[in-house]
Amino acid sequence: MCIRDRVYGVEPNSPASKAGLTGVTRNRFGEIEAGDIITGINKKEIKNTNDLFLTLEKYKSGDKIEVEFKRGDKKQKVFLVLESSTKFK
């Protein structure tokens, strides 16, 4: 069984936020709703967090990437432009 990389949080105004990725949230009843699951970047399969970081290390700020993800039962794709993580601290 493959465990994918779940999005737990998305920084406001980050590339992920601008692209529409969502993290773990609570609905109006207080129930936890799962975040998106990243399954690929630029056609490279992402199986776990290690895959995600090793893949992202190959890119730099300003690079445009395609992120494949699963939200519920639906597979989706978005494009985003990477930015320096220091911008969001």
Legacy VTK file of the C-alpha trace (Angstrom):
# vtk DataFile Version 3.0
C-alpha trace
ASCII
DATASET POLYDATA
POINTS 89 float
0.000 0.000 0.000
1.365 3.402 -0.994
1.034 6.254 1.432
0.887 9.567 -0.418
1.812 12.949 0.921
-1.207 14.641 2.484
-1.367 18.407 2.625
-1.825 19.337 6.295
-1.640 23.096 5.989
-1.471 25.774 3.310
0.057 29.183 4.027
-2.137 32.124 2.973
-0.938 33.771 -0.262
1.502 30.909 -0.933
1.768 29.294 -4.378
-0.193 26.298 -3.037
-2.947 28.578 -1.737
-3.088 30.535 -4.997
-3.346 27.246 -6.929
-6.264 26.108 -4.743
-4.629 23.297 -2.757
-6.272 22.683 0.606
-5.006 21.293 3.865
-6.740 19.486 6.694
-9.693 21.534 8.015
-12.746 21.211 10.214
-16.234 21.508 8.804
-19.046 23.461 10.438
-19.813 20.452 12.670
-16.234 20.333 13.975
-15.416 17.156 12.048
-11.950 16.838 10.532
-11.863 16.931 6.728
-8.840 15.460 4.990
-6.561 17.703 2.950
-5.460 17.125 -0.630
-3.056 14.263 -1.327
-0.139 15.099 -3.622
0.376 12.225 -6.064
2.785 13.728 -8.597
4.949 16.650 -9.612
5.751 17.177 -13.301
4.712 13.591 -14.084
6.945 12.130 -11.318
5.020 9.928 -8.920
5.084 11.061 -5.283
4.706 8.147 -2.866
5.638 9.823 0.420
7.015 12.969 2.039
10.601 12.003 1.220
9.718 11.752 -2.497
8.057 15.152 -2.298
11.077 16.909 -0.779
13.608 15.156 -3.034
11.574 16.169 -6.072
11.063 19.780 -4.970
14.798 20.164 -4.274
15.383 19.858 -8.033
13.524 23.123 -8.669
14.159 26.724 -7.712
12.090 29.771 -6.908
10.351 30.981 -10.056
10.030 27.518 -11.643
6.541 26.545 -12.844
5.505 23.017 -11.854
2.479 20.812 -12.403
1.097 19.310 -9.206
-1.153 16.261 -9.442
-3.308 15.628 -6.406
-6.330 13.783 -5.164
-9.206 15.523 -3.387
-11.693 12.998 -2.125
-12.189 10.592 -5.025
-11.271 13.109 -7.752
-7.828 13.399 -9.352
-6.873 16.957 -10.268
-3.926 18.968 -11.600
-2.807 22.528 -11.034
0.159 24.579 -12.159
1.984 26.799 -9.720
5.104 28.941 -9.642
7.462 28.136 -6.787
8.484 30.883 -4.379
11.112 30.999 -1.642
9.840 29.456 1.600
11.454 32.303 3.578
8.793 34.600 2.136
6.138 32.866 4.288
7.919 32.840 7.678
LINES 1 90
89 0 1 2 3 4 5 6 7 8 9 10 11 12 13 14 15 16 17 18 19 20 21 22 23 24 25 26 27 28 29 30 31 32 33 34 35 36 37 38 39 40 41 42 43 44 45 46 47 48 49 50 51 52 53 54 55 56 57 58 59 60 61 62 63 64 65 66 67 68 69 70 71 72 73 74 75 76 77 78 79 80 81 82 83 84 85 86 87 88
